[in-house]
Amino acid sequence: RRAEVFCARHRELLEAAVAANTTFVASIRSASEGALRAKQSFLRGLGQAVAMHEALSAEVAQGASFFRAVGERIASLRARASGLAAERHDIVCVLRAGGDGAGRPIPRKPAP
């Protein structure tokens, strides 16, 4: 009879341990799944941030190229404007001197 009581008590304790273990494993799985979802969400956000960075980097490179070309064009236009200003200055000097640049006087139209 003592063995039966021992076995019954042992069976009760074992069933309680199995139930506690089942609850523990379920809670660990739940926590692990939550952590896994959080990790996946973080990685998804990180991937989106990397994609956005790559897109913005490409746009910045295009913008830099555009503004470099604009700067070169502005430098070219400034050089041209400087050359035209020098030409105009020379023409004004010749006209003020009363000649056409070849030593001949410019005929003046009579005032009406």
C-alpha positions in Angstrom: 0.0 0.0 0.0 2.8 2.4 0.7 4.2 1.8 -2.8 0.9 2.7 -4.3 0.7 6.0 -2.3 4.3 6.8 -3.3 3.5 6.0 -7.0 0.3 8.1 -6.9 2.1 11.0 -5.2 5.0 10.7 -7.7 2.5 10.6 -10.6 0.8 13.8 -9.3 4.1 15.6 -8.9 5.2 14.5 -12.4 2.0 15.7 -13.9 2.4 19.0 -12.2 6.0 19.3 -13.4 4.9 18.4 -17.0 2.1 21.0 -16.8 4.5 23.6 -15.5 7.0 22.7 -18.2 4.4 23.0 -20.9 3.4 26.4 -19.6 7.0 27.5 -19.4 7.8 26.3 -23.0 4.7 28.0 -24.3 5.7 31.3 -22.6 9.3 31.0 -24.0 7.9 30.4 -27.4 5.6 33.3 -27.1 8.4 35.6 -25.9 10.7 34.2 -28.6 8.1 34.8 -31.3 7.5 38.4 -30.0 11.3 39.0 -30.0 11.5 37.5 -33.5 8.7 39.7 -34.7 10.4 42.7 -33.2 13.7 41.7 -34.8 12.1 41.2 -38.2 10.3 44.6 -37.9 13.6 46.3 -37.0 15.4 44.6 -39.9 12.6 45.5 -42.2 12.8 49.2 -41.1 16.6 49.0 -41.4 16.3 47.7 -44.9 13.9 50.5 -45.8 16.3 53.0 -44.4 19.2 51.6 -46.4 17.1 51.7 -49.6 16.2 55.3 -48.9 19.8 56.1 -48.2 20.8 54.6 -51.5 18.1 56.4 -53.4 19.1 59.7 -51.7 22.7 59.1 -52.4 22.0 58.6 -56.1 19.9 61.8 -56.2 22.8 63.7 -54.4 25.2 62.4 -57.0 23.0 63.5 -59.8 22.5 66.9 -58.2 26.3 67.3 -57.7 26.9 66.4 -61.3 24.2 68.9 -62.4 25.6 71.7 -60.3 29.1 70.9 -61.4 27.9 71.3 -65.0 26.1 74.5 -64.2 29.2 75.9 -62.5 31.3 75.0 -65.6 28.6 76.7 -67.8 28.6 79.8 -65.6 32.4 80.0 -65.8 32.2 79.7 -69.6 29.6 82.5 -69.7 31.6 84.7 -67.4 34.7 84.3 -69.6 32.6 85.1 -72.7 31.0 88.1 -71.0 34.4 89.3 -69.9 35.7 89.0 -73.5 32.6 90.8 -74.8 33.1 93.6 -72.2 36.7 94.0 -73.3 35.6 94.1 -76.9 33.0 96.7 -76.1 35.5 98.8 -74.2 37.9 98.7 -77.1 35.1 99.8 -79.5 34.0 102.6 -77.1 37.6 103.8 -76.9 37.9 103.9 -80.7 34.6 105.6 -81.1 35.5 108.2 -78.4 38.7 108.8 -80.3 36.6 109.6 -83.3 37.9 106.9 -85.6 36.8 103.5 -86.9 39.8 101.6 -85.7 41.7 101.9 -89.0 42.6 105.5 -88.5 39.7 106.9 -90.5 37.3 109.2 -88.9 33.7 108.1 -88.5 31.3 110.2 -90.5 28.8 111.9 -88.3 25.2 112.3 -89.3 24.0 115.8 -89.1 21.5 116.5 -86.4 18.0 117.1 -87.7 
